[in-house]
Amino acid sequence: MTQADSDNTNAAAARHGFGVDVGGSGIKGGIVDLSTGDLVGDRYKIETPQPATPDAVARTVAEIVAHFDWTGPIGVTLPAVVTNGVARSAANIDKSWIDTDARALFAKAIGNENITVLNDADAAGVAEDKYGGGKGKDGVVVLLTFGTGIGSAVLHNGVLLPNTEFGHMEIGGKEAEHRAASSVKENEGLSYKEWAKEVSKVLETFEALLWPDIFIAGGGISRKSEKWIPHLTNRTPVVPATLLNTAGIVGAALAADNAVASAETDTSAGSVA
């Protein structure tokens, strides 16, 4: 086989997807190699418009997609509960998102009907489970993103239970994220050891309810996991997230690809029937 033949074979084997991660301060997107979870080239980022209304965000997402001349399926994350493509809450984006049909909105703005919309923490969880800290792990995997609040994603053998929102669970008289978000550490001037004590209380509550096989710790503070994970006292193993800033993009692209595969399976089943 010549080098050219080898390159063509590798290109044919590569399966690419596209994801856009909508955040409170920035919206970023990129092409993803779905066989590895790596970005193909650089991501493209634009500041989140203020106010972050549905129309303004949709225009920005469309601009990012156009930057890559992408015409295939697209996954988009939102910092919101999302059911059947409809935003049911709004965190760090305009409250007018609530009850907006996000899937239809993005489809119209982009000119592409193959749109999948999901919660941002769920996207990160899907990505970490397949390519990152949860890769090769069976059973119940729980991703927690520690930032301004606490995002959560729960998967069982690779299948997502969407929109868990465990950061709002009350633990010892406080919401989990008011007790153990990384913003609490900064605002209260806690040491890593002191903060880890609060994180342990949260994890112990979650593991008593879910009996996970592994926790994945995400968010910016996971970059310094060696300073606090060793201080945790809960029973379930905790590993740091590995995808970090690309998790949302990767998870969105994977979700869009899975949606297409599911639709094709349904169509095939219908044809057989």
Buried (B, 14 or more C-beta within 10 A) or exposed (E): EEEEEEEEEEEEEEEBBBBBBBBBEEBBBBBBBBEEBEBBEEBBBBEBBEEBBBEBBBBBBBBBBEEBEBEBBBBBBBBBBBEEBBBBBBBBBBEBBBEBBBBBBBBBBBEBEBBBBBBBBBBBBBBBBBBBBBEEBEEBBBBBBBBBBBBBBBBBEEEBBBBBBBBEBEBEEBBBBBBBBBBBBEEEEBEBEEBBBBBBBBBBBBBEEBEBBBBBBBBEBBEEBEBBBEBBEBEBEBBBBBBBEBBBBBBBBBBBBBBBEEEEEEEEEEEEE
